[in-house]
Amino acid sequence: MTPASVLSRMTKRTIASNLTLWFIHVLALQLVLFPALADGRPASQAQEKQPLGSLSSVGQVYVSNSVAPAESTIFTGDTLRTDEMATATFTISGKGSFEIASRSQLVFAGSQQYVAELKSGIVVMSSLSGPSGINLRIGNFVAVAVNQEEQSTSKIEGAADGSFLISCSEGSVGIVPLEGPPNGTFLQAGQSVRISPQGEFSAAPAVASTTTTTSPTQPFPSAKKN
């Protein structure tokens, strides 16, 4: 067998191995998210007011239409809105945080699938404990850290037309559908992806990262309409 043939076979095996690994990651993340989806019971009145985490505010930050103090607690069912020149940081101890930019809006569902949903604006999500850490709903997808033992940092921008731009700057993050087949995408540090209002993925410019990587964005299977 010629060296070229050997190299060709090794390359094919490596590609197949990588795709298998991404597929396993997708299924693992959906196993984390889907049991809660299967439960799917509406929250009771008592559950709607369970504390989720702490909030630090700078400037005019509104929680359920009331001006939030500099330090407060976020409860399930709360809606957060940051005014012009205002910022906020939401933290769940041991799990991670959201750094919320000005002119942003989030709804805190507090469900097992996701902590909050980004309606508009920009959030920098930092997860400390992989799939069991903090996560964020974006349209019909959930942004969730991939690896349990690494910190993941990603910037998520929601546009007025319902599209989203996700950029991973540290670790890795999975964009997993809330329902349906595992047609999500995984990003490593330095990679970005855009989600259209219809739920379709498209490539986005690379971003600066704290980790060097040469691997391409890995969709599995093909990133198609959700």
DAURWO-V428600 format. One record per residue. N is the residue number from 0. PHI is phi in whole degrees, -180 to 180 (999 if undefined). Layout:
n = <N	N>
phi = <PHI	PHI>
//
This chain:
n = <0	1	2	3	4	5	6	7	8	9	10	11	12	13	14	15	16	17	18	19	20	21	22	23	24	25	26	27	28	29	30	31	32	33	34	35	36	37	38	39	40	41	42	43	44	45	46	47	48	49	50	51	52	53	54	55	56	57	58	59	60	61	62	63	64	65	66	67	68	69	70	71	72	73	74	75	76	77	78	79	80	81	82	83	84	85	86	87	88	89	90	91	92	93	94	95	96	97	98	99	100	101	102	103	104	105	106	107	108	109	110	111	112	113	114	115	116	117	118	119	120	121	122	123	124	125	126	127	128	129	130	131	132	133	134	135	136	137	138	139	140	141	142	143	144	145	146	147	148	149	150	151	152	153	154	155	156	157	158	159	160	161	162	163	164	165	166	167	168	169	170	171	172	173	174	175	176	177	178	179	180	181	182	183	184	185	186	187	188	189	190	191	192	193	194	195	196	197	198	199	200	201	202	203	204	205	206	207	208	209	210	211	212	213	214	215	216	217	218	219	220	221	222	223	224	225>
phi = <999	-75	-57	-64	-66	-61	-63	-63	-66	-64	-64	-63	-66	-64	-62	-62	-64	-64	-63	-62	-63	-64	-63	-62	-61	-61	-63	-63	-66	-70	-66	-71	-85	-72	-56	-68	-65	-65	-66	53	-80	-66	-71	-76	-62	-69	-67	-65	-116	-78	-68	-107	179	-99	-128	-113	-119	-131	89	-81	-117	-110	-120	52	71	-115	-66	-83	-70	-60	-130	-155	-118	-97	-116	-60	94	-72	-115	-111	-139	-102	-83	-56	68	-104	-138	-150	-129	-104	-131	-111	-57	81	-116	150	-152	-115	-98	-105	-80	-66	55	-122	-140	-132	-116	-94	-77	69	-81	-73	-77	-159	-76	-147	-119	-83	-90	-163	96	-130	-133	-102	-99	-118	-108	-102	-140	61	-59	-87	-86	-78	-147	-142	-83	-133	64	-99	-126	-125	-89	-143	-64	-92	-98	-63	-103	-133	-81	-122	-130	-144	-104	-123	-116	-105	-93	-66	-85	93	-89	-137	-119	-115	-127	-96	-111	-155	70	-149	-138	-105	-108	-112	-66	-70	-152	92	-70	-76	-105	-85	-138	-115	-116	-104	-54	96	-106	-139	-148	-114	-113	-75	-59	-88	87	-100	-91	-148	-66	-132	-58	-66	-122	-68	-137	-91	-129	-81	-149	-120	-79	-76	-59	-112	-85	-152	-67	-63	-76	-126	-58	-81>
//
